[in-house]
Amino acid sequence: MTYLLARIGWSQTELADRLGVNSRTVRRWVSGQNETPPDVVAWLQTVAMAVEAIPQPAGWVSKSDVG
């Protein structure tokens, strides 16, 4: 899951906010303490593919390009 979040550019907290779950729940998924629901994994994989398939708008600077 860490790999998918990195591909998307989301933090664990952001994923928790988007799913409407406690950030502790996401931390448990990431650490392997609890199994990540398969539908959440499938959704993250779909989002990651979309992020990679659709280029960033021209003229925008990513955080990694600053400083």
N, C-alpha and C positions, 0 to 999 in steps of 0.2 A: 504494500500500500504506500509506503514511503516513496517508492519509485514513481507511482502514478501521481501522487501529490506534487512531486517535483516537476514532472512533465507538464502538469496543469498550471503550476505556479501557485498552489494553495498551501496554506499552513494547516496544521491539524485543527486549530481553532476556527479557521475559515470554513473548513469542511463541516465541523460540528454546527456552526451557525447556519450553513446552507441546508443541512439535513434537519435542523431543529432538535439536535440531541446535545447532551451534556458533553463538554470537551473531554471529560474523563472517559466517556464511552469510546471516543475516537482514540485516545491514548492507549486504551486497553486493546483495541483492534490492532493498532500499529505495533505494540509490544508483543502481540501474540497471546496475551493473557485471555482474551476472548476472541472467538472466531468472528471475522468480518462477515456480515450477511452477504450471500452470493449476489443478491440484487444490487447491493451497494458497490461491490467490486465490478460488476458488469456496467453499472452506470458510470463509475470512474473511468473505466477503460474506454467507454464511448466518448466521454468528455475529453479525455486525453487525445484520442484520435482526431476529434474535431478541432482541438486547439492546434494540433500539428498540421492539419490539412488546410486551415484557414490562416493565411499570413496576417501578421500584425499590420495595422494601417500604416501607410507610409508617413514618415514625419514624426512618429511617436518614438520616444526613447524609453527603453526598458530600464528598470532599476539597476540591472547588472551593467548597463552602459554608462551609468552616472558614477562619477567619483573615483 
